[in-house]
Amino acid sequence: MNVFVLYHLLLALTQMFGASFRQASQCRMMHFKCRGGFYPRAENTVARFPVPDEKIHWDIDYPEYKPTNYTAAHIKGQSWADPEISHPSFHPQWNQLDGNVNRKSHVGVYKIENLFPLNPVGRTGVCGRGCLGRWGPNHAADPIVTRWKRTSNNEIELHSTSEKKILQFVAIQRRDTREWAIPGGMVDPGEVVTTTLKREFFEEALDALGRKPEQLNEADAIVAKFFESGETVYKGYVDDPRNTDNAWMETVAVNFHDETGLSVGKLPLSAGDDAVNVRWMDVGKDLELYASHIEFIEAVAEKRNSHW
Ligand SMILES: *[C@@H]1O[C@H](CO)[C@@H](O)[C@H](O)[C@H]1NC(C)=O
């Protein structure tokens, strides 16, 4: 058996027994939300250098390419942000766990060019870090908390045309862009993803800080139990408007489903600091959500065979 045959055999086996969740394949992915137009929420106008579809990948020559160099002023000197690449005290360990900062990518080994890590999908029209704290991957976690839509008699409602059950997920309206989103957030240094998922949901959708202690205890116990069993629906690169050529978002999206509606499904929601609104939102293909959140929601709808 030659190497070629062996390679394809292994590939087929990986696909059969491999991960049941979606994992972005590294090289031929495209990104849309971090190309063209302007960098979001910059203190001045920061125009992205144009990158046509066929010029995204680094292996395609693009000699005219002159990305706009932009790192937001507000991230400089922050404890959660890296220093400049050239800073004498900065010795990043790329593609590995660097102290308690995870610089490993979910999509594989990323390249380093002239000291700078390269976006694994390709060109974005902006170099530098934009408003992201880390050079290279910036790790987030997105808890997708779902329940079935029910009538006032507490019966599961079926959609009038598809006659399928309707999934609802906890959505927050972001304070910054006013877009609806999954209540996710950044993985803190040294934190395990399962902790991030629970912490972010607590902070953003149950407003842990604004609650009375007696309510908190009950919610705390319910949420802790509920967050013990989740199913990963996506792990990889995020097509995020903040991405640059040298810094990008990656996430692990995990579905936590309340089948009976008696657990987290009955807790009163309350928007936390980073959100202006929170609610149970019906799942369907017409939703307009932040970054590539719609794709994670679609994966959950598929998994649960709900109306789409
Ligand atoms: C971008 O600007 C910073 C700070 O002015 C500089 O250190 C860095 O080398 C520049 N990056 C590129 C790719 O030119």
The ligand as an SDF file (V2000), in Angstrom:
LIG
                    3D

 14 14  0  0  0  0  0  0  0  0999 V2000
    2.3170   48.5420   12.4070 C   0  0  0  0  0  0  0  0  0  0  0  0
    2.6000   49.6250   13.2650 O   0  0  0  0  0  0  0  0  0  0  0  0
    3.3180   49.2640   14.4300 C   0  0  0  0  0  0  0  0  0  0  0  0
    3.3520   50.4440   15.3710 C   0  0  0  0  0  0  0  0  0  0  0  0
    3.5000   51.6350   14.6930 O   0  0  0  0  0  0  0  0  0  0  0  0
    4.6820   48.7270   14.0380 C   0  0  0  0  0  0  0  0  0  0  0  0
    5.4250   48.3720   15.1730 O   0  0  0  0  0  0  0  0  0  0  0  0
    4.4780   47.4970   13.1450 C   0  0  0  0  0  0  0  0  0  0  0  0
    5.7100   46.9920   12.6910 O   0  0  0  0  0  0  0  0  0  0  0  0
    3.5880   47.8500   11.9410 C   0  0  0  0  0  0  0  0  0  0  0  0
    3.2420   46.6050   11.2810 N   0  0  0  0  0  0  0  0  0  0  0  0
    3.5460   46.3930   10.0070 C   0  0  0  0  0  0  0  0  0  0  0  0
    3.1530   45.0300    9.4830 C   0  0  0  0  0  0  0  0  0  0  0  0
    4.0670   47.1950    9.2980 O   0  0  0  0  0  0  0  0  0  0  0  0
  1  2  1  0
  1 10  1  0
  2  3  1  0
  3  4  1  0
  3  6  1  0
  4  5  1  0
  6  7  1  0
  6  8  1  0
  8  9  1  0
  8 10  1  0
 10 11  1  0
 11 12  1  0
 12 13  1  0
 12 14  2  0
M  END
$$$$
